[in-house]
């Protein structure tokens, strides 16, 4: 039989995922500052903020993390043709890393509104049949620059 104190103890709250810690895997290509590598990996700056200001852009950003990218995109007027692997993250972790980029890395452009795990889950469900190449093709239509 459990002591009464254990029965009455509140459930341990799970801590929120650490977007900065998750971003360390992104920084391998995009760099710690989000500056990217010219010709290889795009910067995570004003293009990110521009996309995050529109519903279709937010969907694209969530899908880029969840599904990855394959193919040509243009970011800040420069072409990139590469591959970004899908990240094996749950919805809360994907939202956390997107929020870290939007709040701490991409600091120029429109005001940033945080992503929620529910928003990421909706993008995941709606984009379940998309490939990384399909997601890359969404960039320009979503308002990427």
N, CA and C atoms as an extended XYZ file, in Angstrom:
435
Properties=species:S:1:pos:R:3:atomname:S:1:resname:S:1:resid:I:1 pbc="F F F"
N         0.836       -1.177        0.000 N   UNK     1
C         0.000        0.000        0.000 CA  UNK     1
C         0.886        1.248        0.000 C   UNK     1
N         0.555        2.225       -0.840 N   UNK     2
C         1.347        3.446       -0.943 CA  UNK     2
C         1.018        4.384        0.204 C   UNK     2
N         2.028        5.100        0.716 N   UNK     3
C         1.758        6.105        1.737 CA  UNK     3
C         0.831        7.181        1.165 C   UNK     3
N        -0.007        7.715        2.021 N   UNK     4
C        -0.972        8.730        1.617 CA  UNK     4
C        -0.288        9.927        0.963 C   UNK     4
N         0.898       10.310        1.396 N   UNK     5
C         1.610       11.453        0.826 CA  UNK     5
C         1.925       11.223       -0.647 C   UNK     5
N         2.249        9.993       -1.021 N   UNK     6
C         2.533        9.705       -2.423 CA  UNK     6
C         1.279        9.747       -3.270 C   UNK     6
N         0.179        9.315       -2.708 N   UNK     7
C        -1.078        9.346       -3.455 CA  UNK     7
C        -1.533       10.773       -3.709 C   UNK     7
N        -1.236       11.670       -2.782 N   UNK     8
C        -1.685       13.053       -2.898 CA  UNK     8
C        -0.694       13.934       -3.657 C   UNK     8
N         0.496       13.428       -3.946 N   UNK     9
C         1.511       14.236       -4.631 CA  UNK     9
C         1.070       14.553       -6.051 C   UNK     9
N         1.286       15.786       -6.496 N   UNK    10
C         0.915       16.127       -7.874 CA  UNK    10
C         1.793       15.382       -8.861 C   UNK    10
N         1.249       15.140      -10.018 N   UNK    11
C         2.005       14.465      -11.077 CA  UNK    11
C         3.195       15.334      -11.469 C   UNK    11
N         4.294       14.717      -11.765 N   UNK    12
C         5.483       15.463      -12.185 CA  UNK    12
C         5.191       16.112      -13.535 C   UNK    12
N         5.367       17.407      -13.594 N   UNK    13
C         5.142       18.121      -14.848 CA  UNK    13
C         6.322       17.868      -15.782 C   UNK    13
N         6.013       17.605      -17.029 N   UNK    14
C         7.077       17.434      -18.012 CA  UNK    14
C         7.557       18.815      -18.431 C   UNK    14
N         8.852       18.968      -18.529 N   UNK    15
C         9.378       20.262      -18.946 CA  UNK    15
C         9.235       20.391      -20.463 C   UNK    15
N         9.106       21.631      -20.883 N   UNK    16
C         8.971       21.905      -22.316 CA  UNK    16
C        10.298       21.606      -23.011 C   UNK    16
N        10.257       21.170      -24.253 N   UNK    17
C        11.490       20.927      -24.998 CA  UNK    17
C        12.313       22.210      -25.114 C   UNK    17
N        13.626       22.073      -25.121 N   UNK    18
C        14.551       23.191      -25.208 CA  UNK    18
C        14.905       23.447      -26.677 C   UNK    18
N        14.284       24.471      -27.255 N   UNK    19
C        14.502       24.787      -28.663 CA  UNK    19
C        15.953       25.109      -28.984 C   UNK    19
N        16.651       25.771      -28.061 N   UNK    20
C        18.056       26.101      -28.289 CA  UNK    20
C        18.903       24.837      -28.364 C   UNK    20
N        18.633       23.887      -27.492 N   UNK    21
C        19.387       22.628      -27.512 CA  UNK    21
C        19.094       21.852      -28.792 C   UNK    21
N        17.838       21.833      -29.207 N   UNK    22
C        17.468       21.138      -30.442 CA  UNK    22
C        18.136       21.811      -31.640 C   UNK    22
N        18.235       23.145      -31.613 N   UNK    23
C        18.826       23.880      -32.729 CA  UNK    23
C        20.287       23.516      -32.965 C   UNK    23
N        20.974       22.957      -31.998 N   UNK    24
C        22.383       22.610      -32.214 CA  UNK    24
C        22.546       21.659      -33.393 C   UNK    24
N        21.543       20.796      -33.631 N   UNK    25
C        21.649       19.911      -34.801 CA  UNK    25
C        21.433       20.694      -36.098 C   UNK    25
N        20.627       21.740      -36.069 N   UNK    26
C        20.398       22.591      -37.241 CA  UNK    26
C        21.638       23.432      -37.545 C   UNK    26
N        22.322       23.849      -36.468 N   UNK    27
C        23.482       24.727      -36.597 CA  UNK    27
C        24.624       24.065      -37.353 C   UNK    27
N        24.632       22.745      -37.417 N   UNK    28
C        25.686       22.061      -38.173 CA  UNK    28
C        25.699       22.520      -39.625 C   UNK    28
N        24.551       22.864      -40.159 N   UNK    29
C        24.455       23.339      -41.544 CA  UNK    29
C        24.149       24.836      -41.621 C   UNK    29
N        23.195       25.284      -40.825 N   UNK    30
C        22.742       26.676      -40.897 CA  UNK    30
C        23.613       27.625      -40.082 C   UNK    30
N        24.557       27.127      -39.327 N   UNK    31
C        25.466       27.804      -38.399 CA  UNK    31
C        24.723       28.247      -37.139 C   UNK    31
N        25.480       28.479      -36.082 N   UNK    32
C        24.898       28.841      -34.786 CA  UNK    32
C        24.130       30.150      -34.845 C   UNK    32
N        24.521       31.039      -35.758 N   UNK    33
C        23.850       32.331      -35.882 CA  UNK    33
C        22.711       32.306      -36.885 C   UNK    33
N        22.546       31.194      -37.590 N   UNK    34
C        21.526       31.103      -38.627 CA  UNK    34
C        21.932       31.771      -39.922 C   UNK    34
N        23.201       32.127      -40.065 N   UNK    35
C        23.675       32.806      -41.275 CA  UNK    35
C        23.722       31.883      -42.486 C   UNK    35
N        23.742       30.573      -42.247 N   UNK    36
C        23.820       29.629      -43.356 CA  UNK    36
C        25.204       29.606      -43.984 C   UNK    36
N        25.324       28.844      -45.048 N   UNK    37
C        26.576       28.736      -45.800 CA  UNK    37
C        26.233       29.071      -47.250 C   UNK    37
N        26.785       30.171      -47.779 N   UNK    38
C        26.445       30.584      -49.147 CA  UNK    38
C        26.557       29.437      -50.153 C   UNK    38
N        25.507       29.287      -50.934 N   UNK    39
C        25.483       28.281      -51.979 CA  UNK    39
C        25.165       26.870      -51.507 C   UNK    39
N        25.217       26.659      -50.198 N   UNK    40
C        24.986       25.307      -49.683 CA  UNK    40
C        23.756       25.222      -48.773 C   UNK    40
N        23.738       26.045      -47.731 N   UNK    41
C        22.656       25.995      -46.746 CA  UNK    41
C        22.112       27.400      -46.528 C   UNK    41
N        20.821       27.594      -46.732 N   UNK    42
C        20.265       28.947      -46.676 CA  UNK    42
C        20.268       29.540      -45.265 C   UNK    42
N        20.313       30.876      -45.198 N   UNK    43
C        20.234       31.539      -43.907 CA  UNK    43
C        18.815       31.434      -43.339 C   UNK    43
N        18.748       31.471      -42.038 N   UNK    44
C        17.464       31.471      -41.330 CA  UNK    44
C        17.274       32.868      -40.748 C   UNK    44
N        16.938       33.806      -41.613 N   UNK    45
C        16.828       35.199      -41.190 CA  UNK    45
C        15.475       35.766      -41.625 C   UNK    45
N        15.492       36.801      -42.455 N   UNK    46
C        14.250       37.485      -42.825 CA  UNK    46
C        13.293       36.571      -43.590 C   UNK    46
N        13.812       35.623      -44.368 N   UNK    47
C        12.937       34.681      -45.077 CA  UNK    47
C        12.094       33.890      -44.072 C   UNK    47
N        12.714       33.458      -42.992 N   UNK    48
C        12.005       32.707      -41.955 CA  UNK    48
C        10.886       33.563      -41.366 C   UNK    48
N        11.210       34.791      -40.989 N   UNK    49
C        10.208       35.676      -40.380 CA  UNK    49
C         9.087       36.007      -41.360 C   UNK    49
N         9.429       36.204      -42.638 N   UNK    50
C         8.407       36.492      -43.653 CA  UNK    50
C         7.453       35.304      -43.783 C   UNK    50
N         8.014       34.110      -43.844 N   UNK    51
C         7.183       32.903      -43.934 CA  UNK    51
C         6.335       32.718      -42.681 C   UNK    51
N         6.911       32.961      -41.521 N   UNK    52
C         6.201       32.741      -40.253 CA  UNK    52
C         5.061       33.727      -40.033 C   UNK    52
N         4.992       34.771      -40.852 N   UNK    53
C         3.931       35.770      -40.717 CA  UNK    53
C         2.650       35.384      -41.455 C   UNK    53
N         2.684       34.284      -42.242 N   UNK    54
C         1.522       33.872      -43.039 CA  UNK    54
C         1.193       32.411      -42.754 C   UNK    54
N        -0.080       32.078      -42.794 N   UNK    55
C        -0.517       30.707      -42.493 CA  UNK    55
C         0.175       29.677      -43.386 C   UNK    55
N         0.235       29.940      -44.695 N   UNK    56
C         0.847       28.961      -45.594 CA  UNK    56
C         2.359       28.873      -45.371 C   UNK    56
N         2.970       29.965      -44.963 N   UNK    57
C         4.393       29.962      -44.651 CA  UNK    57
C         4.689       29.194      -43.369 C   UNK    57
N         3.815       29.337      -42.386 N   UNK    58
C         3.978       28.602      -41.126 CA  UNK    58
C         3.854       27.101      -41.378 C   UNK    58
N         2.922       26.732      -42.244 N   UNK    59
C         2.773       25.318      -42.599 CA  UNK    59
C         4.051       24.825      -43.273 C   UNK    59
N         4.569       25.617      -44.209 N   UNK    60
C         5.803       25.253      -44.897 CA  UNK    60
C         6.953       25.065      -43.893 C   UNK    60
N         7.133       26.008      -42.980 N   UNK    61
C         8.232       25.910      -42.019 CA  UNK    61
C         8.115       24.661      -41.156 C   UNK    61
N         6.905       24.376      -40.684 N   UNK    62
C         6.709       23.163      -39.884 CA  UNK    62
C         7.022       21.922      -40.711 C   UNK    62
N         6.550       21.891      -41.950 N   UNK    63
C         6.808       20.739      -42.809 CA  UNK    63
C         8.283       20.618      -43.181 C   UNK    63
N         8.982       21.732      -43.324 N   UNK    64
C        10.409       21.674      -43.632 CA  UNK    64
C        11.156       20.941      -42.517 C   UNK    64
N        10.771       21.200      -41.279 N   UNK    65
C        11.403       20.520      -40.149 CA  UNK    65
C        10.971       19.055      -40.103 C   UNK    65
N         9.689       18.813      -40.237 N   UNK    66
C         9.118       17.462      -40.091 CA  UNK    66
C         9.480       16.541      -41.255 C   UNK    66
N         9.368       17.054      -42.486 N   UNK    67
C         9.529       16.228      -43.691 CA  UNK    67
C        10.878       16.419      -44.380 C   UNK    67
N        11.547       17.527      -44.079 N   UNK    68
C        12.795       17.833      -44.761 CA  UNK    68
C        12.536       18.532      -46.086 C   UNK    68
N        13.614       18.847      -46.787 N   UNK    69
C        13.547       19.530      -48.081 CA  UNK    69
C        14.491       18.858      -49.060 C   UNK    69
N        14.074       18.826      -50.306 N   UNK    70
C        14.935       18.307      -51.361 CA  UNK    70
C        14.606       19.069      -52.634 C   UNK    70
N        15.602       19.755      -53.175 N   UNK    71
C        15.375       20.493      -54.411 CA  UNK    71
C        15.713       21.957      -54.269 C   UNK    71
N        15.411       22.691      -55.311 N   UNK    72
C        15.795       24.096      -55.397 CA  UNK    72
C        14.830       25.007      -54.655 C   UNK    72
N        15.398       25.952      -53.897 N   UNK    73
C        14.637       27.055      -53.321 CA  UNK    73
C        15.487       28.307      -53.469 C   UNK    73
N        14.847       29.458      -53.428 N   UNK    74
C        15.555       30.729      -53.458 CA  UNK    74
C        15.298       31.428      -52.140 C   UNK    74
N        16.369       31.801      -51.461 N   UNK    75
C        16.261       32.462      -50.161 CA  UNK    75
C        17.064       33.749      -50.214 C   UNK    75
N        16.389       34.849      -49.910 N   UNK    76
C        17.003       36.173      -49.934 CA  UNK    76
C        17.681       36.437      -51.271 C   UNK    76
N        17.004       35.993      -52.352 N   UNK    77
C        17.477       36.235      -53.713 CA  UNK    77
C        18.580       35.309      -54.195 C   UNK    77
N        18.984       34.342      -53.386 N   UNK    78
C        20.063       33.434      -53.779 CA  UNK    78
C        19.533       32.004      -53.891 C   UNK    78
N        19.957       31.316      -54.959 N   UNK    79
C        19.465       29.945      -55.143 CA  UNK    79
C        20.204       28.939      -54.240 C   UNK    79
N        19.453       27.970      -53.769 N   UNK    80
C        19.994       26.849      -52.996 CA  UNK    80
C        19.371       25.590      -53.566 C   UNK    80
N        20.182       24.598      -53.757 N   UNK    81
C        19.676       23.317      -54.244 CA  UNK    81
C        20.382       22.258      -53.427 C   UNK    81
N        19.675       21.758      -52.493 N   UNK    82
C        20.305       20.786      -51.614 CA  UNK    82
C        19.289       19.872      -50.981 C   UNK    82
N        19.680       19.368      -49.851 N   UNK    83
C        18.854       18.419      -49.135 CA  UNK    83
C        18.909       18.735      -47.651 C   UNK    83
N        17.757       18.789      -47.030 N   UNK    84
C        17.663       18.908      -45.579 CA  UNK    84
C        16.907       17.677      -45.112 C   UNK    84
N        17.511       16.875      -44.253 N   UNK    85
C        16.815       15.671      -43.803 CA  UNK    85
C        15.646       16.008      -42.881 C   UNK    85
N        14.640       15.161      -42.908 N   UNK    86
C        13.529       15.279      -41.957 CA  UNK    86
C        14.100       15.124      -40.553 C   UNK    86
N        13.572       15.876      -39.628 N   UNK    87
C        14.043       15.794      -38.251 CA  UNK    87
C        13.085       14.922      -37.435 C   UNK    87
N        13.604       13.931      -36.746 N   UNK    88
C        12.740       13.031      -35.963 CA  UNK    88
C        12.319       13.684      -34.648 C   UNK    88
N        11.428       14.660      -34.750 N   UNK    89
C        10.978       15.421      -33.583 CA  UNK    89
C         9.484       15.243      -33.380 C   UNK    89
N         9.055       15.230      -32.122 N   UNK    90
C         7.619       15.253      -31.852 CA  UNK    90
C         7.125       16.684      -32.064 C   UNK    90
N         5.822       16.878      -31.976 N   UNK    91
C         5.238       18.183      -32.294 CA  UNK    91
C         5.731       19.287      -31.357 C   UNK    91
N         5.855       18.992      -30.065 N   UNK    92
C         6.322       19.996      -29.104 CA  UNK    92
C         7.771       20.376      -29.380 C   UNK    92
N         8.610       19.410      -29.726 N   UNK    93
C        10.018       19.695      -30.013 CA  UNK    93
C        10.173       20.479      -31.315 C   UNK    93
N         9.374       20.141      -32.331 N   UNK    94
C         9.415       20.891      -33.591 CA  UNK    94
C         8.980       22.337      -33.349 C   UNK    94
N         7.919       22.530      -32.573 N   UNK    95
C         7.468       23.891      -32.245 CA  UNK    95
C         8.554       24.633      -31.476 C   UNK    95
N         9.212       23.962      -30.549 N   UNK    96
C        10.251       24.604      -29.736 CA  UNK    96
C        11.418       25.088      -30.596 C   UNK    96
N        11.858       24.269      -31.552 N   UNK    97
C        12.993       24.697      -32.379 CA  UNK    97
C        12.561       25.810      -33.337 C   UNK    97
N        11.366       25.734      -33.884 N   UNK    98
C        10.864       26.822      -34.737 CA  UNK    98
C        10.763       28.117      -33.933 C   UNK    98
N        10.311       28.022      -32.690 N   UNK    99
C        10.196       29.211      -31.844 CA  UNK    99
C        11.574       29.778      -31.490 C   UNK    99
N        12.542       28.909      -31.284 N   UNK   100
C        13.903       29.393      -31.017 CA  UNK   100
C        14.429       30.168      -32.227 C   UNK   100
N        14.242       29.615      -33.409 N   UNK   101
C        14.710       30.309      -34.613 CA  UNK   101
C        13.981       31.638      -34.765 C   UNK   101
N        12.663       31.624      -34.620 N   UNK   102
C        11.887       32.843      -34.811 CA  UNK   102
C        12.150       33.932      -33.787 C   UNK   102
N        12.473       33.547      -32.567 N   UNK   103
C        12.674       34.527      -31.497 CA  UNK   103
C        14.131       34.916      -31.287 C   UNK   103
N        15.060       33.999      -31.540 N   UNK   104
C        16.470       34.255      -31.199 CA  UNK   104
C        17.423       34.303      -32.392 C   UNK   104
N        17.081       33.622      -33.470 N   UNK   105
C        17.986       33.548      -34.626 CA  UNK   105
C        17.545       34.521      -35.718 C   UNK   105
N        16.316       34.403      -36.168 N   UNK   106
C        15.763       35.284      -37.210 CA  UNK   106
C        15.163       36.505      -36.524 C   UNK   106
N        15.947       37.546      -36.405 N   UNK   107
C        15.485       38.711      -35.638 CA  UNK   107
C        15.065       39.888      -36.511 C   UNK   107
N        15.158       39.754      -37.832 N   UNK   108
C        14.694       40.829      -38.711 CA  UNK   108
C        13.479       40.343      -39.486 C   UNK   108
N        12.631       41.291      -39.841 N   UNK   109
C        11.419       40.946      -40.575 CA  UNK   109
C        10.193       41.172      -39.717 C   UNK   109
N         9.060       40.648      -40.160 N   UNK   110
C         7.808       40.850      -39.423 CA  UNK   110
C         7.880       40.308      -37.996 C   UNK   110
N         6.994       40.792      -37.153 N   UNK   111
C         6.918       40.295      -35.775 CA  UNK   111
C         6.692       38.786      -35.796 C   UNK   111
N         7.243       38.109      -34.821 N   UNK   112
C         7.154       36.653      -34.765 CA  UNK   112
C         6.089       36.204      -33.770 C   UNK   112
N         5.223       35.303      -34.210 N   UNK   113
C         4.209       34.669      -33.362 CA  UNK   113
C         4.647       33.220      -33.154 C   UNK   113
N         4.658       32.790      -31.910 N   UNK   114
C         5.126       31.445      -31.579 CA  UNK   114
C         4.283       30.349      -32.214 C   UNK   114
N         4.949       29.259      -32.559 N   UNK   115
C         4.295       28.042      -33.031 CA  UNK   115
C         3.803       27.257      -31.820 C   UNK   115
N         2.719       26.539      -31.992 N   UNK   116
C         2.221       25.662      -30.939 CA  UNK   116
C         2.377       24.212      -31.394 C   UNK   116
N         2.468       23.288      -30.442 N   UNK   117
C         2.500       21.880      -30.832 CA  UNK   117
C         1.270       21.482      -31.652 C   UNK   117
N         0.114       22.051      -31.348 N   UNK   118
C        -1.109       21.728      -32.107 CA  UNK   118
C        -0.982       22.204      -33.556 C   UNK   118
N        -0.379       23.346      -33.768 N   UNK   119
C        -0.181       23.861      -35.132 CA  UNK   119
C         0.765       22.943      -35.914 C   UNK   119
N         1.820       22.489      -35.261 N   UNK   120
C         2.753       21.563      -35.902 CA  UNK   120
C         2.050       20.242      -36.204 C   UNK   120
N         1.227       19.775      -35.271 N   UNK   121
C         0.492       18.517      -35.480 CA  UNK   121
C        -0.439       18.632      -36.683 C   UNK   121
N        -1.085       19.780      -36.837 N   UNK   122
C        -1.982       19.985      -37.974 CA  UNK   122
C        -1.197       19.980      -39.287 C   UNK   122
N        -0.028       20.619      -39.299 N   UNK   123
C         0.813       20.611      -40.503 CA  UNK   123
C         1.269       19.188      -40.810 C   UNK   123
N         1.641       18.451      -39.781 N   UNK   124
C         2.084       17.065      -39.960 CA  UNK   124
C         0.969       16.224      -40.572 C   UNK   124
N        -0.228       16.344      -40.027 N   UNK   125
C        -1.361       15.560      -40.515 CA  UNK   125
C        -1.715       15.941      -41.950 C   UNK   125
N        -1.747       17.242      -42.237 N   UNK   126
C        -2.101       17.704      -43.579 CA  UNK   126
C        -1.043       17.428      -44.630 C   UNK   126
N         0.203       17.267      -44.193 N   UNK   127
C         1.284       17.035      -45.139 CA  UNK   127
C         1.814       15.619      -45.112 C   UNK   127
N         1.045       14.698      -44.555 N   UNK   128
C         1.513       13.320      -44.376 CA  UNK   128
C         1.967       12.669      -45.675 C   UNK   128
N         1.345       13.007      -46.785 N   UNK   129
C         1.682       12.359      -48.058 CA  UNK   129
C         2.739       13.111      -48.861 C   UNK   129
N         3.217       14.233      -48.334 N   UNK   130
C         4.197       15.033      -49.066 CA  UNK   130
C         5.603       14.476      -48.896 C   UNK   130
N         6.393       14.572      -49.947 N   UNK   131
C         7.806       14.209      -49.888 CA  UNK   131
C         8.616       15.468      -49.578 C   UNK   131
N         9.898       15.295      -49.326 N   UNK   132
C        10.781       16.435      -49.108 CA  UNK   132
C        10.826       17.330      -50.347 C   UNK   132
N        10.728       16.750      -51.533 N   UNK   133
C        10.698       17.535      -52.777 CA  UNK   133
C         9.398       18.330      -52.873 C   UNK   133
N         8.297       17.723      -52.464 N   UNK   134
C         7.016       18.441      -52.460 CA  UNK   134
C         7.089       19.650      -51.530 C   UNK   134
N         7.697       19.461      -50.370 N   UNK   135
C         7.801       20.553      -49.401 CA  UNK   135
C         8.670       21.673      -49.966 C   UNK   135
N         9.781       21.349      -50.596 N   UNK   136
C        10.637       22.386      -51.189 CA  UNK   136
C         9.862       23.216      -52.210 C   UNK   136
N         8.992       22.580      -52.961 N   UNK   137
C         8.193       23.307      -53.966 CA  UNK   137
C         7.183       24.251      -53.314 C   UNK   137
N         6.877       24.068      -52.054 N   UNK   138
C         5.941       24.951      -51.350 CA  UNK   138
C         6.579       26.283      -50.953 C   UNK   138
N         7.899       26.354      -50.929 N   UNK   139
C         8.597       27.537      -50.417 CA  UNK   139
C         8.142       28.832      -51.078 C   UNK   139
N         8.246       28.880      -52.381 N   UNK   140
C         7.908       30.133      -53.076 CA  UNK   140
C         6.422       30.457      -52.950 C   UNK   140
N         5.567       29.462      -53.134 N   UNK   141
C         4.117       29.692      -53.034 CA  UNK   141
C         3.702       30.148      -51.631 C   UNK   141
N         4.482       29.732      -50.627 N   UNK   142
C         4.175       30.090      -49.243 CA  UNK   142
C         4.652       31.497      -48.897 C   UNK   142
N         5.342       32.151      -49.825 N   UNK   143
C         5.800       33.513      -49.592 CA  UNK   143
C         7.274       33.627      -49.287 C   UNK   143
N         8.027       32.552      -49.507 N   UNK   144
C         9.475       32.625      -49.286 CA  UNK   144
C        10.103       33.609      -50.242 C   UNK   144
N        11.186       34.206      -49.801 N   UNK   145
C        11.828       35.244      -50.615 CA  UNK   145
C        13.244       34.873      -50.976 C   UNK   145
